[in-house]
Amino acid sequence: MANVLGADPNEAGGRRVIFLSGDDAAAKAAVAGLFGAAGFFPIDLGGLVTGGRLQQVGGPLPSHNLVRLPPLR
């Protein structure tokens, strides 16, 4: 997965999705801003208990390589 994150986040006309979770709203906003500035499309999964489980190894999200495409016109 590190090779995917190290690659260009712009793919197929969209931006690679990256998930974040945490219990500090200001910290999550800052991290989401950094991810966005790096070209990723950040998705906030909520707090650490719920969001953390979704993105941990063995959870449902780490094995997916998602790209958010722009809306159709």
N, C-alpha and C positions, 0 to 999 in steps of 0.2 A: 504494500500500500504506500510505502514511502516514495517509491518511484512515481506513482500517480500524483501524489501531492507535490513532488518536485518538478513535475512537468508543467507546461503552460496551462493555466486554468481555463483558457479560452479554447473550446472544442466544439466542432460541429455547429458553429454559429451561436453557441451559448456559453454559459459560464459554469465551471465545475462547482457542484454543491459541496459545502463543508458544514458540518454540524457543530454546534457548541451548546454547552449547558453549564449552569452554575447558579449559585444562590445569591450572588451580588449583581444586581441589575446594572449598576454603573460599570462594573468590570466587564460584564457581558457586552454592553454597548461599545466599550472601548475595543474589545477583542473583535467584535463584529465589524467595526470600522476598519481595523487593520486588515482583516480578511477581505473585506470589500475593496479596499485600496490595492490589495495584492491581486485583485481580479477574480476572486472567488465569489460565490453566491452563498452567504452565510444563512443558516436556518437555526433559529433558537429552539431547542427542544425542552426548555424549562429548567427546573431545578436539577441538582446533582443526583438526587435519588432516582427520579424517573428518567430524565434525559441521559444521565450517565450510564444507566443500564442499557439503554437503547444503542449506545455507541461503543460499549465495551466489547472486547473480543468475545465471541460467543453470542452476542446480541444480534438483533435483526439488521442493523445498518452497516457495520464495517465491511461487509463483503460486497457492497454495491458501489458502483462507480456512476454517480448520477450527474447529469448536466441539465441545468435549467435553460430551456430555450426561450427566446423572446416570444411574446404573444403574436399570434397570426394577425395579419391585417385584413 
